[in-house]
Amino acid sequence: MDEKWILLIVSRHRGKILGLLLGLTISSLWLTIGFWRTGFLAFFTGLGFLLGKFFDESRSFRRWVERILPSVSKE
């Protein structure tokens, strides 16, 4: 197969390919470690992603907490 052809297919169908891989991963985890452990893993993976995104975008964690809990930050 031509490398350019593969890159073209991947670039046009990136979302479908990522969704397929994510579904395959989640279903494999569900079958091997169970529903609750898979949910626990997915929750903390998402939380870690969000925290990493905040740090990458140079957002202030303190400002984020103040926006979420305004009454706590004023005391």
C-alpha positions as CSV (number, residue, x, y, z in Angstrom):
1,M,0.0,0.0,0.0
2,D,1.1,3.5,-0.7
3,E,2.0,5.5,2.4
4,K,0.3,8.7,1.1
5,W,-3.0,6.7,0.5
6,I,-2.9,5.5,4.1
7,L,-2.3,9.0,5.5
8,L,-5.1,10.3,3.3
9,I,-7.6,7.7,4.7
10,V,-6.5,8.4,8.3
11,S,-6.8,12.2,7.9
12,R,-10.3,11.9,6.4
13,H,-11.6,9.4,8.9
14,R,-9.7,10.4,12.1
15,G,-12.7,10.6,14.3
16,K,-14.1,7.3,13.1
17,I,-10.7,5.6,13.7
18,L,-10.3,7.1,17.2
19,G,-13.9,6.2,18.1
20,L,-13.3,2.6,16.9
21,L,-10.1,2.3,19.0
22,L,-11.7,3.9,22.0
23,G,-14.7,1.5,21.8
24,L,-12.4,-1.5,21.3
25,T,-10.4,-0.5,24.4
26,I,-13.4,0.2,26.6
27,S,-15.1,-3.1,25.6
28,S,-11.9,-5.0,26.2
29,L,-11.5,-3.5,29.6
30,W,-15.1,-4.1,30.5
31,L,-14.8,-7.8,29.6
32,T,-11.5,-8.3,31.5
33,I,-11.8,-6.1,34.6
34,G,-15.5,-5.5,34.9
35,F,-17.9,-2.6,34.6
36,W,-17.1,-0.6,37.8
37,R,-13.4,-0.8,37.5
38,T,-13.6,0.3,33.8
39,G,-15.8,3.2,34.9
40,F,-13.4,4.1,37.7
41,L,-10.5,4.0,35.3
42,A,-12.4,6.1,32.7
43,F,-13.4,8.7,35.3
44,F,-9.9,9.3,36.6
45,T,-8.4,9.2,33.1
46,G,-10.8,11.9,32.0
47,L,-10.0,13.9,35.2
48,G,-6.3,13.6,34.5
49,F,-6.9,14.8,30.9
50,L,-8.8,17.8,32.1
51,L,-6.2,18.8,34.7
52,G,-3.5,18.4,32.1
53,K,-5.5,20.5,29.7
54,F,-5.7,23.3,32.3
55,F,-2.0,23.2,32.8
56,D,-1.2,23.1,29.1
57,E,-3.4,26.2,28.5
58,S,-1.7,28.0,31.3
59,R,-4.9,28.5,33.2
60,S,-4.8,29.3,36.8
61,F,-6.1,26.4,39.0
62,R,-6.9,28.9,41.7
63,R,-9.1,31.0,39.3
64,W,-10.9,27.8,38.2
65,V,-11.6,26.9,41.9
66,E,-12.8,30.4,42.6
67,R,-15.2,30.2,39.6
68,I,-16.6,26.9,40.7
69,L,-16.8,27.7,44.4
70,P,-17.1,31.5,44.7
71,S,-18.3,31.5,48.3
72,V,-15.3,29.5,49.6
73,S,-12.7,31.7,47.9
74,K,-14.0,35.0,49.4
75,E,-13.6,33.9,53.0
